[in-house]
């Protein structure tokens, strides 16, 4: 891994599992997959979802690394360097 954000990412546990809180708050159940911010633990839906809340969280906060919270997946993604780890 060449990305310093991936190697130095935190380990904040996801706030919730099983749903996107922002989608639920707006009355939507349309998320595809869930991602968790490794800086603060906020969970949001992926870019394949209509509302793309994980990417919106990055745009608002600058927290660079997310991880998949899908069962059986353990990858991480750095928005800044567009690198997976």
MARMI-579431 format. One record per atom (N, C-alpha, C, O): residue number from 1; chain; atom name; x negated, y negated, z negated. Coordinates in steps of 0.001 Angstrom, whole numbers. Layout:
pator = NUM&nukol = A&numar = CA&c1 = X&c2 = Y&c3 = Z
...
***
This chain:
pator = 1&nukol = A&numar = N&c1 = -837&c2 = 1179&c3 = 0
pator = 1&nukol = A&numar = CA&c1 = 0&c2 = 0&c3 = 0
pator = 1&nukol = A&numar = C&c1 = -882&c2 = -1243&c3 = 0
pator = 1&nukol = A&numar = O&c1 = -1785&c2 = -1369&c3 = -827
pator = 2&nukol = A&numar = N&c1 = -625&c2 = -2143&c3 = 910
pator = 2&nukol = A&numar = CA&c1 = -1413&c2 = -3365&c3 = 970
pator = 2&nukol = A&numar = C&c1 = -688&c2 = -4544&c3 = 337
pator = 2&nukol = A&numar = O&c1 = -1302&c2 = -5589&c3 = 121
pator = 3&nukol = A&numar = N&c1 = 569&c2 = -4411&c3 = 41
pator = 3&nukol = A&numar = CA&c1 = 1366&c2 = -5517&c3 = -480
pator = 3&nukol = A&numar = C&c1 = 1198&c2 = -5640&c3 = -1992
pator = 3&nukol = A&numar = O&c1 = 1513&c2 = -4713&c3 = -2738
pator = 4&nukol = A&numar = N&c1 = 700&c2 = -6790&c3 = -2436
pator = 4&nukol = A&numar = CA&c1 = 500&c2 = -7010&c3 = -3866
pator = 4&nukol = A&numar = C&c1 = 1810&c2 = -7085&c3 = -4636
pator = 4&nukol = A&numar = O&c1 = 1841&c2 = -6793&c3 = -5831
pator = 5&nukol = A&numar = N&c1 = 2894&c2 = -7473&c3 = -3965
pator = 5&nukol = A&numar = CA&c1 = 4189&c2 = -7544&c3 = -4630
pator = 5&nukol = A&numar = C&c1 = 4704&c2 = -6144&c3 = -4967
pator = 5&nukol = A&numar = O&c1 = 5274&c2 = -5927&c3 = -6036
pator = 6&nukol = A&numar = N&c1 = 4500&c2 = -5203&c3 = -4055
pator = 6&nukol = A&numar = CA&c1 = 4937&c2 = -3829&c3 = -4317
pator = 6&nukol = A&numar = C&c1 = 4130&c2 = -3201&c3 = -5443
pator = 6&nukol = A&numar = O&c1 = 4684&c2 = -2549&c3 = -6328
pator = 7&nukol = A&numar = N&c1 = 2816&c2 = -3401&c3 = -5403
pator = 7&nukol = A&numar = CA&c1 = 1986&c2 = -2777&c3 = -6432
pator = 7&nukol = A&numar = C&c1 = 2175&c2 = -3434&c3 = -7794
pator = 7&nukol = A&numar = O&c1 = 1983&c2 = -2784&c3 = -8821
pator = 8&nukol = A&numar = N&c1 = 2550&c2 = -4718&c3 = -7819
pator = 8&nukol = A&numar = CA&c1 = 2730&c2 = -5416&c3 = -9083
pator = 8&nukol = A&numar = C&c1 = 4173&c2 = -5590&c3 = -9502
pator = 8&nukol = A&numar = O&c1 = 4458&c2 = -6315&c3 = -10455
pator = 9&nukol = A&numar = N&c1 = 5095&c2 = -4931&c3 = -8801
pator = 9&nukol = A&numar = CA&c1 = 6530&c2 = -5098&c3 = -9097
pator = 9&nukol = A&numar = C&c1 = 6866&c2 = -4609&c3 = -10488
pator = 9&nukol = A&numar = O&c1 = 6262&c2 = -3670&c3 = -11004
pator = 10&nukol = A&numar = N&c1 = 7828&c2 = -5258&c3 = -11070
pator = 10&nukol = A&numar = CA&c1 = 8314&c2 = -4857&c3 = -12385
pator = 10&nukol = A&numar = C&c1 = 9068&c2 = -3542&c3 = -12334
pator = 10&nukol = A&numar = O&c1 = 9089&c2 = -2852&c3 = -11314
pator = 11&nukol = A&numar = N&c1 = 9673&c2 = -3220&c3 = -13432
pator = 11&nukol = A&numar = CA&c1 = 10422&c2 = -1968&c3 = -13525
pator = 11&nukol = A&numar = C&c1 = 11788&c2 = -2196&c3 = -14157
pator = 11&nukol = A&numar = O&c1 = 12330&c2 = -1310&c3 = -14817
pator = 12&nukol = A&numar = N&c1 = 12339&c2 = -3382&c3 = -13954
pator = 12&nukol = A&numar = CA&c1 = 13643&c2 = -3687&c3 = -14561
pator = 12&nukol = A&numar = C&c1 = 14666&c2 = -2639&c3 = -14156
pator = 12&nukol = A&numar = O&c1 = 14844&c2 = -2377&c3 = -12966
pator = 13&nukol = A&numar = N&c1 = 15343&c2 = -2034&c3 = -15129
pator = 13&nukol = A&numar = CA&c1 = 16372&c2 = -1045&c3 = -14787
pator = 13&nukol = A&numar = C&c1 = 17578&c2 = -1733&c3 = -14152
pator = 13&nukol = A&numar = O&c1 = 17854&c2 = -2896&c3 = -14447
pator = 14&nukol = A&numar = N&c1 = 18295&c2 = -1024&c3 = -13285
pator = 14&nukol = A&numar = CA&c1 = 19477&c2 = -1625&c3 = -12668
pator = 14&nukol = A&numar = C&c1 = 20518&c2 = -2010&c3 = -13713
pator = 14&nukol = A&numar = O&c1 = 20731&c2 = -1288&c3 = -14687
pator = 15&nukol = A&numar = N&c1 = 21166&c2 = -3161&c3 = -13497
pator = 15&nukol = A&numar = CA&c1 = 22225&c2 = -3622&c3 = -14403
pator = 15&nukol = A&numar = C&c1 = 23388&c2 = -2638&c3 = -14431
pator = 15&nukol = A&numar = O&c1 = 23943&c2 = -2337&c3 = -15488
pator = 16&nukol = A&numar = N&c1 = 23742&c2 = -2150&c3 = -13261
pator = 16&nukol = A&numar = CA&c1 = 24849&c2 = -1203&c3 = -13112
pator = 16&nukol = A&numar = C&c1 = 24442&c2 = -173&c3 = -12074
pator = 16&nukol = A&numar = O&c1 = 23468&c2 = -367&c3 = -11346
pator = 17&nukol = A&numar = N&c1 = 25172&c2 = 902&c3 = -12008
pator = 17&nukol = A&numar = CA&c1 = 24983&c2 = 1857&c3 = -10929
pator = 17&nukol = A&numar = C&c1 = 26354&c2 = 2229&c3 = -10391
pator = 17&nukol = A&numar = O&c1 = 27347&c2 = 2209&c3 = -11119
pator = 18&nukol = A&numar = N&c1 = 26396&c2 = 2562&c3 = -9135
pator = 18&nukol = A&numar = CA&c1 = 27644&c2 = 3036&c3 = -8563
pator = 18&nukol = A&numar = C&c1 = 28483&c2 = 2012&c3 = -7833
pator = 18&nukol = A&numar = O&c1 = 29407&c2 = 2380&c3 = -7108
pator = 19&nukol = A&numar = N&c1 = 28183&c2 = 719&c3 = -8008
pator = 19&nukol = A&numar = CA&c1 = 28956&c2 = -295&c3 = -7291
pator = 19&nukol = A&numar = C&c1 = 28172&c2 = -1605&c3 = -7218
pator = 19&nukol = A&numar = O&c1 = 27229&c2 = -1823&c3 = -7978
pator = 20&nukol = A&numar = N&c1 = 28577&c2 = -2461&c3 = -6297
pator = 20&nukol = A&numar = CA&c1 = 27988&c2 = -3790&c3 = -6152
pator = 20&nukol = A&numar = C&c1 = 28853&c2 = -4770&c3 = -6939
pator = 20&nukol = A&numar = O&c1 = 30005&c2 = -4994&c3 = -6566
pator = 21&nukol = A&numar = N&c1 = 28338&c2 = -5359&c3 = -8013
pator = 21&nukol = A&numar = CA&c1 = 29136&c2 = -6262&c3 = -8836
pator = 21&nukol = A&numar = C&c1 = 29676&c2 = -7473&c3 = -8070
pator = 21&nukol = A&numar = O&c1 = 30797&c2 = -7915&c3 = -8321
pator = 22&nukol = A&numar = N&c1 = 28889&c2 = -8008&c3 = -7141
pator = 22&nukol = A&numar = CA&c1 = 29341&c2 = -9174&c3 = -6386
pator = 22&nukol = A&numar = C&c1 = 30488&c2 = -8804&c3 = -5453
pator = 22&nukol = A&numar = O&c1 = 31443&c2 = -9567&c3 = -5312
pator = 23&nukol = A&numar = N&c1 = 30401&c2 = -7640&c3 = -4816
pator = 23&nukol = A&numar = CA&c1 = 31503&c2 = -7180&c3 = -3957
pator = 23&nukol = A&numar = C&c1 = 32767&c2 = -6978&c3 = -4785
pator = 23&nukol = A&numar = O&c1 = 33849&c2 = -7421&c3 = -4399
pator = 24&nukol = A&numar = N&c1 = 32622&c2 = -6307&c3 = -5926
pator = 24&nukol = A&numar = CA&c1 = 33788&c2 = -6076&c3 = -6781
pator = 24&nukol = A&numar = C&c1 = 34429&c2 = -7377&c3 = -7219
pator = 24&nukol = A&numar = O&c1 = 35655&c2 = -7493&c3 = -7248
pator = 25&nukol = A&numar = N&c1 = 33600&c2 = -8361&c3 = -7560
pator = 25&nukol = A&numar = CA&c1 = 34122&c2 = -9646&c3 = -8025
pator = 25&nukol = A&numar = C&c1 = 34941&c2 = -10347&c3 = -6939
pator = 25&nukol = A&numar = O&c1 = 35854&c2 = -11116&c3 = -7242
pator = 26&nukol = A&numar = N&c1 = 34612&c2 = -10078&c3 = -5676
pator = 26&nukol = A&numar = CA&c1 = 35357&c2 = -10699&c3 = -4588
pator = 26&nukol = A&numar = C&c1 = 36449&c2 = -9781&c3 = -4044
pator = 26&nukol = A&numar = O&c1 = 37080&c2 = -10095&c3 = -3034
pator = 27&nukol = A&numar = N&c1 = 36674&c2 = -8647&c3 = -4710
pator = 27&nukol = A&numar = CA&c1 = 37745&c2 = -7742&c3 = -4318
pator = 27&nukol = A&numar = C&c1 = 37393&c2 = -6820&c3 = -3173
pator = 27&nukol = A&numar = O&c1 = 38286&c2 = -6253&c3 = -2544
pator = 28&nukol = A&numar = N&c1 = 36111&c2 = -6657&c3 = -2887
pator = 28&nukol = A&numar = CA&c1 = 35666&c2 = -5802&c3 = -1785
pator = 28&nukol = A&numar = C&c1 = 35089&c2 = -4496&c3 = -2313
pator = 28&nukol = A&numar = O&c1 = 34431&c2 = -4472&c3 = -3353
pator = 29&nukol = A&numar = N&c1 = 35334&c2 = -3438&c3 = -1606
pator = 29&nukol = A&numar = CA&c1 = 34737&c2 = -2128&c3 = -1906
pator = 29&nukol = A&numar = C&c1 = 33939&c2 = -1651&c3 = -684
pator = 29&nukol = A&numar = O&c1 = 33780&c2 = -449&c3 = -475
pator = 30&nukol = A&numar = N&c1 = 33436&c2 = -2603&c3 = 122
pator = 30&nukol = A&numar = CA&c1 = 32832&c2 = -2301&c3 = 1421
pator = 30&nukol = A&numar = C&c1 = 31319&c2 = -2114&c3 = 1407
pator = 30&nukol = A&numar = O&c1 = 30711&c2 = -2124&c3 = 2477
pator = 31&nukol = A&numar = N&c1 = 30680&c2 = -1945&c3 = 248
pator = 31&nukol = A&numar = CA&c1 = 29229&c2 = -1776&c3 = 259
pator = 31&nukol = A&numar = C&c1 = 28863&c2 = -411&c3 = 830
pator = 31&nukol = A&numar = O&c1 = 29630&c2 = 548&c3 = 745
pator = 32&nukol = A&numar = N&c1 = 27658&c2 = -350&c3 = 1420
pator = 32&nukol = A&numar = CA&c1 = 27167&c2 = 889&c3 = 2025
pator = 32&nukol = A&numar = C&c1 = 26194&c2 = 1573&c3 = 1067
pator = 32&nukol = A&numar = O&c1 = 26437&c2 = 2698&c3 = 630
pator = 33&nukol = A&numar = N&c1 = 25095&c2 = 894&c3 = 741
pator = 33&nukol = A&numar = CA&c1 = 24100&c2 = 1407&c3 = -207
pator = 33&nukol = A&numar = C&c1 = 23754&c2 = 298&c3 = -1186
pator = 33&nukol = A&numar = O&c1 = 23981&c2 = -882&c3 = -917
pator = 34&nukol = A&numar = N&c1 = 23203&c2 = 693&c3 = -2326
pator = 34&nukol = A&numar = CA&c1 = 22886&c2 = -275&c3 = -3372
pator = 34&nukol = A&numar = C&c1 = 21385&c2 = -411&c3 = -3565
pator = 34&nukol = A&numar = O&c1 = 20630&c2 = 551&c3 = -3427
pator = 35&nukol = A&numar = N&c1 = 20971&c2 = -1639&c3 = -3889
pator = 35&nukol = A&numar = CA&c1 = 19576&c2 = -1962&c3 = -4146
pator = 35&nukol = A&numar = C&c1 = 19495&c2 = -2691&c3 = -5482
pator = 35&nukol = A&numar = O&c1 = 20432&c2 = -3384&c3 = -5878
pator = 36&nukol = A&numar = N&c1 = 18371&c2 = -2529&c3 = -6171
pator = 36&nukol = A&numar = CA&c1 = 18179&c2 = -3185&c3 = -7460
pator = 36&nukol = A&numar = C&c1 = 16917&c2 = -4033&c3 = -7427
pator = 36&nukol = A&numar = O&c1 = 15872&c2 = -3586&c3 = -6954
pator = 37&nukol = A&numar = N&c1 = 17016&c2 = -5254&c3 = -7931
pator = 37&nukol = A&numar = CA&c1 = 15878&c2 = -6160&c3 = -8031
pator = 37&nukol = A&numar = C&c1 = 14953&c2 = -5652&c3 = -9137
pator = 37&nukol = A&numar = O&c1 = 15398&c2 = -5400&c3 = -10256
pator = 38&nukol = A&numar = N&c1 = 13674&c2 = -5504&c3 = -8823
pator = 38&nukol = A&numar = CA&c1 = 12734&c2 = -5012&c3 = -9829
pator = 38&nukol = A&numar = C&c1 = 12251&c2 = -6111&c3 = -10774
pator = 38&nukol = A&numar = O&c1 = 11551&c2 = -5824&c3 = -11746
pator = 39&nukol = A&numar = N&c1 = 12609&c2 = -7347&c3 = -10507
pator = 39&nukol = A&numar = CA&c1 = 12275&c2 = -8432&c3 = -11426
pator = 39&nukol = A&numar = C&c1 = 13312&c2 = -8551&c3 = -12533
pator = 39&nukol = A&numar = O&c1 = 12961&c2 = -8674&c3 = -13707
pator = 40&nukol = A&numar = N&c1 = 14601&c2 = -8514&c3 = -12157
pator = 40&nukol = A&numar = CA&c1 = 15649&c2 = -8774&c3 = -13157
pator = 40&nukol = A&numar = C&c1 = 16696&c2 = -7665&c3 = -13284
pator = 40&nukol = A&numar = O&c1 = 17499&c2 = -7686&c3 = -14217
pator = 41&nukol = A&numar = N&c1 = 16703&c2 = -6700&c3 = -12366
pator = 41&nukol = A&numar = CA&c1 = 17652&c2 = -5593&c3 = -12458
pator = 41&nukol = A&numar = C&c1 = 18981&c2 = -5821&c3 = -11766
pator = 41&nukol = A&numar = O&c1 = 19827&c2 = -4927&c3 = -11765
pator = 42&nukol = A&numar = N&c1 = 19191&c2 = -6996&c3 = -11174
pator = 42&nukol = A&numar = CA&c1 = 20476&c2 = -7240&c3 = -10503
pator = 42&nukol = A&numar = C&c1 = 20670&c2 = -6255&c3 = -9360
pator = 42&nukol = A&numar = O&c1 = 19752&c2 = -6002&c3 = -8580
pator = 43&nukol = A&numar = N&c1 = 21857&c2 = -5711&c3 = -9271
pator = 43&nukol = A&numar = CA&c1 = 22212&c2 = -4767&c3 = -8216
pator = 43&nukol = A&numar = C&c1 = 23017&c2 = -5492&c3 = -7150
pator = 43&nukol = A&numar = O&c1 = 23910&c2 = -6281&c3 = -7456
pator = 44&nukol = A&numar = N&c1 = 22689&c2 = -5214&c3 = -5900
pator = 44&nukol = A&numar = CA&c1 = 23416&c2 = -5787&c3 = -4776
pator = 44&nukol = A&numar = C&c1 = 23487&c2 = -4786&c3 = -3641
pator = 44&nukol = A&numar = O&c1 = 22754&c2 = -3796&c3 = -3619
pator = 45&nukol = A&numar = N&c1 = 24370&c2 = -5053&c3 = -2708
pator = 45&nukol = A&numar = CA&c1 = 24539&c2 = -4151&c3 = -1571
pator = 45&nukol = A&numar = C&c1 = 23481&c2 = -4434&c3 = -502
pator = 45&nukol = A&numar = O&c1 = 22931&c2 = -5532&c3 = -425
pator = 46&nukol = A&numar = N&c1 = 23214&c2 = -3423&c3 = 313
pator = 46&nukol = A&numar = CA&c1 = 22155&c2 = -3469&c3 = 1313
pator = 46&nukol = A&numar = C&c1 = 22544&c2 = -4302&c3 = 2544
pator = 46&nukol = A&numar = O&c1 = 23673&c2 = -4777&c3 = 2659
pator = 47&nukol = A&numar = N&c1 = 21591&c2 = -4463&c3 = 3446
pator = 47&nukol = A&numar = CA&c1 = 21826&c2 = -5244&c3 = 4654
pator = 47&nukol = A&numar = C&c1 = 22754&c2 = -4562&c3 = 5643
pator = 47&nukol = A&numar = O&c1 = 23223&c2 = -5210&c3 = 6578
pator = 48&nukol = A&numar = N&c1 = 23036&c2 = -3288&c3 = 5472
pator = 48&nukol = A&numar = CA&c1 = 24030&c2 = -2603&c3 = 6310
pator = 48&nukol = A&numar = C&c1 = 25444&c2 = -2854&c3 = 5805
pator = 48&nukol = A&numar = O&c1 = 26417&c2 = -2504&c3 = 6473
pator = 49&nukol = A&numar = N&c1 = 25556&c2 = -3451&c3 = 4639
pator = 49&nukol = A&numar = CA&c1 = 26847&c2 = -3797&c3 = 4055
pator = 49&nukol = A&numar = C&c1 = 27290&c2 = -5163&c3 = 4570
pator = 49&nukol = A&numar = O&c1 = 26446&c2 = -5995&c3 = 4903
pator = 50&nukol = A&numar = N&c1 = 28596&c2 = -5409&c3 = 4643
pator = 50&nukol = A&numar = CA&c1 = 29083&c2 = -6680&c3 = 5189
pator = 50&nukol = A&numar = C&c1 = 28574&c2 = -7925&c3 = 4458
pator = 50&nukol = A&numar = O&c1 = 28346&c2 = -8956&c3 = 5091
pator = 51&nukol = A&numar = N&c1 = 28394&c2 = -7846&c3 = 3140
pator = 51&nukol = A&numar = CA&c1 = 28067&c2 = -9051&c3 = 2375
pator = 51&nukol = A&numar = C&c1 = 26585&c2 = -9197&c3 = 2024
pator = 51&nukol = A&numar = O&c1 = 26171&c2 = -10279&c3 = 1608
pator = 52&nukol = A&numar = N&c1 = 25793&c2 = -8174&c3 = 2174
pator = 52&nukol = A&numar = CA&c1 = 24329&c2 = -8212&c3 = 2010
pator = 52&nukol = A&numar = C&c1 = 23891&c2 = -8934&c3 = 735
pator = 52&nukol = A&numar = O&c1 = 23061&c2 = -9841&c3 = 782
pator = 53&nukol = A&numar = N&c1 = 24449&c2 = -8528&c3 = -392
pator = 53&nukol = A&numar = CA&c1 = 24169&c2 = -9211&c3 = -1647
pator = 53&nukol = A&numar = C&c1 = 22733&c2 = -9050&c3 = -2150
pator = 53&nukol = A&numar = O&c1 = 22232&c2 = -9942&c3 = -2836
pator = 54&nukol = A&numar = N&c1 = 22059&c2 = -7952&c3 = -1833
pator = 54&nukol = A&numar = CA&c1 = 20661&c2 = -7807&c3 = -2268
pator = 54&nukol = A&numar = C&c1 = 19781&c2 = -8845&c3 = -1586
pator = 54&nukol = A&numar = O&c1 = 18952&c2 = -9477&c3 = -2241
pator = 55&nukol = A&numar = N&c1 = 19948&c2 = -9028&c3 = -289
pator = 55&nukol = A&numar = CA&c1 = 19172&c2 = -10048&c3 = 431
pator = 55&nukol = A&numar = C&c1 = 19539&c2 = -11457&c3 = -30
pator = 55&nukol = A&numar = O&c1 = 18674&c2 = -12328&c3 = -118
pator = 56&nukol = A&numar = N&c1 = 20815&c2 = -11681&c3 = -322
pator = 56&nukol = A&numar = CA&c1 = 21244&c2 = -12987&c3 = -823
pator = 56&nukol = A&numar = C&c1 = 20579&c2 = -13291&c3 = -2167
pator = 56&nukol = A&numar = O&c1 = 20207&c2 = -14433&c3 = -2436
pator = 57&nukol = A&numar = N&c1 = 20431&c2 = -12268&c3 = -3004
pator = 57&nukol = A&numar = CA&c1 = 19760&c2 = -12448&c3 = -4295
pator = 57&nukol = A&numar = C&c1 = 18310&c2 = -12881&c3 = -4073
pator = 57&nukol = A&numar = O&c1 = 17827&c2 = -13791&c3 = -4746
pator = 58&nukol = A&numar = N&c1 = 17615&c2 = -12238&c3 = -3137
pator = 58&nukol = A&numar = CA&c1 = 16245&c2 = -12647&c3 = -2822
pator = 58&nukol = A&numar = C&c1 = 16208&c2 = -14099&c3 = -2341
pator = 58&nukol = A&numar = O&c1 = 15360&c2 = -14877&c3 = -2779
pator = 59&nukol = A&numar = N&c1 = 17115&c2 = -14461&c3 = -1452
pator = 59&nukol = A&numar = CA&c1 = 17149&c2 = -15825&c3 = -914
pator = 59&nukol = A&numar = C&c1 = 17376&c2 = -16858&c3 = -2016
pator = 59&nukol = A&numar = O&c1 = 16830&c2 = -17960&c3 = -1963
pator = 60&nukol = A&numar = N&c1 = 18177&c2 = -16501&c3 = -3003
pator = 60&nukol = A&numar = CA&c1 = 18492&c2 = -17433&c3 = -4104
pator = 60&nukol = A&numar = C&c1 = 17399&c2 = -17504&c3 = -5159
pator = 60&nukol = A&numar = O&c1 = 17152&c2 = -18568&c3 = -5728
pator = 61&nukol = A&numar = N&c1 = 16742&c2 = -16376&c3 = -5425
pator = 61&nukol = A&numar = CA&c1 = 15811&c2 = -16319&c3 = -6557
pator = 61&nukol = A&numar = C&c1 = 14345&c2 = -16235&c3 = -6162
pator = 61&nukol = A&numar = O&c1 = 13473&c2 = -16655&c3 = -6923
pator = 62&nukol = A&numar = N&c1 = 14064&c2 = -15696&c3 = -4981
pator = 62&nukol = A&numar = CA&c1 = 12676&c2 = -15457&c3 = -4588
pator = 62&nukol = A&numar = C&c1 = 12093&c2 = -14197&c3 = -5199
pator = 62&nukol = A&numar = O&c1 = 10902&c2 = -13933&c3 = -5038
pator = 63&nukol = A&numar = N&c1 = 12904&c2 = -13411&c3 = -5899
pator = 63&nukol = A&numar = CA&c1 = 12417&c2 = -12136&c3 = -6447
pator = 63&nukol = A&numar = C&c1 = 12104&c2 = -11221&c3 = -5259
pator = 63&nukol = A&numar = O&c1 = 13010&c2 = -10864&c3 = -4505
pator = 64&nukol = A&numar = N&c1 = 10838&c2 = -10840&c3 = -5083
pator = 64&nukol = A&numar = CA&c1 = 10433&c2 = -10241&c3 = -3814
pator = 64&nukol = A&numar = C&c1 = 10710&c2 = -8755&c3 = -3610
pator = 64&nukol = A&numar = O&c1 = 10798&c2 = -8315&c3 = -2464
pator = 65&nukol = A&numar = N&c1 = 10852&c2 = -7963&c3 = -4672
pator = 65&nukol = A&numar = CA&c1 = 10898&c2 = -6504&c3 = -4486
pator = 65&nukol = A&numar = C&c1 = 12201&c2 = -5907&c3 = -5012
pator = 65&nukol = A&numar = O&c1 = 12647&c2 = -6195&c3 = -6123
pator = 66&nukol = A&numar = N&c1 = 12786&c2 = -5070&c3 = -4170
pator = 66&nukol = A&numar = CA&c1 = 13963&c2 = -4293&c3 = -4562
pator = 66&nukol = A&numar = C&c1 = 13614&c2 = -2819&c3 = -4459
pator = 66&nukol = A&numar = O&c1 = 12603&c2 = -2440&c3 = -3867
pator = 67&nukol = A&numar = N&c1 = 14465&c2 = -2003&c3 = -5041
pator = 67&nukol = A&numar = CA&c1 = 14346&c2 = -553&c3 = -4855
pator = 67&nukol = A&numar = C&c1 = 15724&c2 = 5&c3 = -4584
pator = 67&nukol = A&numar = O&c1 = 16741&c2 = -582&c3 = -4952
pator = 68&nukol = A&numar = N&c1 = 15732&c2 = 1148&c3 = -3934
pator = 68&nukol = A&numar = CA&c1 = 16992&c2 = 1830&c3 = -3704
pator = 68&nukol = A&numar = C&c1 = 17475&c2 = 2422&c3 = -5020
pator = 68&nukol = A&numar = O&c1 = 16681&c2 = 2940&c3 = -5805
pator = 69&nukol = A&numar = N&c1 = 18773&c2 = 2342&c3 = -5256
pator = 69&nukol = A&numar = CA&c1 = 19346&c2 = 3026&c3 = -6411
pator = 69&nukol = A&numar = C&c1 = 20257&c2 = 4160&c3 = -5956
pator = 69&nukol = A&numar = O&c1 = 21108&c2 = 4633&c3 = -6708
pator = 70&nukol = A&numar = N&c1 = 20061&c2 = 4586&c3 = -4710
pator = 70&nukol = A&numar = CA&c1 = 20799&c2 = 5729&c3 = -4190
pator = 70&nukol = A&numar = C&c1 = 20221&c2 = 7006&c3 = -4782
pator = 70&nukol = A&numar = O&c1 = 19001&c2 = 7117&c3 = -4908
pator = 71&nukol = A&numar = N&c1 = 21045&c2 = 7961&c3 = -5145
pator = 71&nukol = A&numar = CA&c1 = 20546&c2 = 9227&c3 = -5691
pator = 71&nukol = A&numar = C&c1 = 19542&c2 = 9883&c3 = -4729
pator = 71&nukol = A&numar = O&c1 = 19796&c2 = 10002&c3 = -3531
pator = 72&nukol = A&numar = N&c1 = 18415&c2 = 10297&c3 = -5278
pator = 72&nukol = A&numar = CA&c1 = 17394&c2 = 10984&c3 = -4502
pator = 72&nukol = A&numar = C&c1 = 16436&c2 = 10068&c3 = -3749
pator = 72&nukol = A&numar = O&c1 = 15527&c2 = 10556&c3 = -3078
pator = 73&nukol = A&numar = N&c1 = 16619&c2 = 8741&c3 = -3842
pator = 73&nukol = A&numar = CA&c1 = 15719&c2 = 7809&c3 = -3162
pator = 73&nukol = A&numar = C&c1 = 14895&c2 = 7052&c3 = -4195
pator = 73&nukol = A&numar = O&c1 = 15395&c2 = 6714&c3 = -5268
pator = 74&nukol = A&numar = N&c1 = 13623&c2 = 6786&c3 = -3870
pator = 74&nukol = A&numar = CA&c1 = 12764&c2 = 6065&c3 = -4812
pator = 74&nukol = A&numar = C&c1 = 11925&c2 = 4987&c3 = -4134
pator = 74&nukol = A&numar = O&c1 = 10985&c2 = 4473&c3 = -4740
pator = 75&nukol = A&numar = N&c1 = 12239&c2 = 4641&c3 = -2906
pator = 75&nukol = A&numar = CA&c1 = 11434&c2 = 3655&c3 = -2195
pator = 75&nukol = A&numar = C&c1 = 11693&c2 = 2240&c3 = -2689
pator = 75&nukol = A&numar = O&c1 = 12722&c2 = 1945&c3 = -3298
pator = 76&nukol = A&numar = N&c1 = 10714&c2 = 1366&c3 = -2403
pator = 76&nukol = A&numar = CA&c1 = 10787&c2 = -53&c3 = -2730
pator = 76&nukol = A&numar = C&c1 = 10602&c2 = -849&c3 = -1447
pator = 76&nukol = A&numar = O&c1 = 10018&c2 = -354&c3 = -483
pator = 77&nukol = A&numar = N&c1 = 11101&c2 = -2087&c3 = -1432
pator = 77&nukol = A&numar = CA&c1 = 10969&c2 = -2969&c3 = -272
pator = 77&nukol = A&numar = C&c1 = 10560&c2 = -4359&c3 = -734
pator = 77&nukol = A&numar = O&c1 = 11140&c2 = -4914&c3 = -1668
pator = 78&nukol = A&numar = N&c1 = 9551&c2 = -4915&c3 = -65
pator = 78&nukol = A&numar = CA&c1 = 9135&c2 = -6285&c3 = -334
pator = 78&nukol = A&numar = C&c1 = 9674&c2 = -7181&c3 = 763
pator = 78&nukol = A&numar = O&c1 = 9325&c2 = -7024&c3 = 1933
pator = 79&nukol = A&numar = N&c1 = 10523&c2 = -8117&c3 = 384
pator = 79&nukol = A&numar = CA&c1 = 11085&c2 = -9064&c3 = 1353
pator = 79&nukol = A&numar = C&c1 = 10023&c2 = -9995&c3 = 1916
pator = 79&nukol = A&numar = O&c1 = 10069&c2 = -10340&c3 = 3097
pator = 80&nukol = A&numar = N&c1 = 9063&c2 = -10409&c3 = 1088
pator = 80&nukol = A&numar = CA&c1 = 8057&c2 = -11373&c3 = 1528
pator = 80&nukol = A&numar = C&c1 = 7149&c2 = -10805&c3 = 2612
pator = 80&nukol = A&numar = O&c1 = 6903&c2 = -11451&c3 = 3631
pator = 81&nukol = A&numar = N&c1 = 6657&c2 = -9594&c3 = 2383
pator = 81&nukol = A&numar = CA&c1 = 5725&c2 = -8975&c3 = 3322
pator = 81&nukol = A&numar = C&c1 = 6375&c2 = -7988&c3 = 4272
pator = 81&nukol = A&numar = O&c1 = 5713&c2 = -7411&c3 = 5135
pator = 82&nukol = A&numar = N&c1 = 7698&c2 = -7797&c3 = 4105
pator = 82&nukol = A&numar = CA&c1 = 8449&c2 = -6843&c3 = 4921
pator = 82&nukol = A&numar = C&c1 = 7739&c2 = -5482&c3 = 4981
pator = 82&nukol = A&numar = O&c1 = 7467&c2 = -4931&c3 = 6048
pator = 83&nukol = A&numar = N&c1 = 7458&c2 = -4978&c3 = 3782
pator = 83&nukol = A&numar = CA&c1 = 6736&c2 = -3717&c3 = 3653
pator = 83&nukol = A&numar = C&c1 = 7482&c2 = -2789&c3 = 2708
pator = 83&nukol = A&numar = O&c1 = 8037&c2 = -3221&c3 = 1698
pator = 84&nukol = A&numar = N&c1 = 7484&c2 = -1520&c3 = 3048
pator = 84&nukol = A&numar = CA&c1 = 8131&c2 = -505&c3 = 2218
pator = 84&nukol = A&numar = C&c1 = 7053&c2 = 252&c3 = 1442
pator = 84&nukol = A&numar = O&c1 = 5932&c2 = 429&c3 = 1919
pator = 85&nukol = A&numar = N&c1 = 7407&c2 = 682&c3 = 269
pator = 85&nukol = A&numar = CA&c1 = 6433&c2 = 1428&c3 = -527
pator = 85&nukol = A&numar = C&c1 = 7090&c2 = 2435&c3 = -1427
pator = 85&nukol = A&numar = O&c1 = 6405&c2 = 3145&c3 = -2163
***
